[in-house]
Amino acid sequence: MTGSRVKLPRQIAPPFTVYRNGVLQSEGTDYTVRDGMLEFPAQLKKDKISGWRWFVGAWGVGTYRQHDSIDVRYQLNGQSRLAEGLDIVSPEE
């Protein structure tokens, strides 16, 4: 697999909806579910902001890199829940 994987928390069971950067994703087209993981054909990345980049940004100088956020809306005990910013794992994991 050349894309990316996102581990689903144990409490999440179908049906659920998946959002990438706030945009609703379609199962089968944008991602698949396998063994408790969301599998995306696209390469997803989370940008880690170093102290230096934070300092420069505080002065109004922007440094932009790819930063994907995966959120899942699901039901638990009859209440709607949102799991935000799920961890992106390497394809080998």
C-alpha positions in Angstrom: 0.0 0.0 0.0 1.4 3.4 -0.9 -1.3 5.5 0.7 -1.9 6.2 4.4 -3.7 4.5 7.3 -5.6 5.9 10.2 -6.4 3.7 13.3 -10.0 3.9 14.4 -10.5 4.1 18.2 -12.2 1.0 19.6 -15.4 2.7 20.5 -16.1 3.6 16.8 -18.4 1.1 15.0 -20.3 1.5 11.7 -22.2 3.5 10.7 -19.8 6.5 10.9 -18.8 9.4 8.6 -15.2 10.3 7.8 -13.9 13.8 7.1 -10.5 14.8 5.6 -9.6 18.4 6.3 -13.3 19.1 7.0 -14.5 17.5 3.7 -16.9 14.5 3.8 -15.2 11.4 2.3 -16.9 8.5 0.6 -16.2 4.9 1.6 -14.9 2.9 -1.4 -13.8 6.0 -3.3 -11.8 8.1 -0.8 -11.0 5.4 1.8 -11.7 1.8 2.7 -12.1 0.2 6.2 -10.0 -2.9 7.0 -9.0 -4.4 10.3 -10.0 -1.4 12.4 -8.1 1.0 10.1 -9.1 3.6 7.6 -7.0 3.1 4.4 -6.6 6.1 2.1 -5.0 5.8 -1.3 -3.6 9.4 -0.9 -0.5 10.1 1.1 -1.6 11.9 4.3 0.8 14.0 6.5 0.6 15.7 9.8 2.9 18.7 10.0 5.0 18.9 13.2 5.7 22.5 14.1 9.2 22.9 15.5 9.9 25.6 18.1 11.7 27.6 15.4 8.8 27.5 13.0 6.4 28.5 15.8 8.7 31.4 16.7 8.9 32.7 13.1 5.1 32.2 12.7 4.5 34.3 15.8 6.1 37.2 14.0 3.7 36.8 11.0 6.0 34.9 8.7 4.1 31.9 7.4 5.6 28.5 6.7 3.1 26.2 5.1 3.3 22.5 4.7 0.8 19.7 4.2 -1.2 19.1 7.3 -4.1 16.6 7.0 -6.7 16.1 9.7 -9.0 13.0 9.8 -12.2 13.3 11.9 -14.8 10.6 12.4 -18.4 11.3 13.4 -20.1 8.3 15.1 -22.8 7.3 17.5 -22.1 6.0 21.1 -25.0 5.2 23.4 -27.4 7.1 21.2 -25.3 10.3 21.3 -23.4 11.8 18.4 -19.6 12.0 19.0 -16.7 13.3 17.0 -13.2 11.8 17.1 -10.9 14.7 15.9 -7.4 14.7 14.5 -6.9 10.9 14.5 -3.3 9.7 14.2 -2.0 8.9 10.7 0.3 5.9 10.7 2.8 4.7 8.2 1.7 2.2 5.6 3.8 -0.6 7.2 2.1 -0.4 10.6 
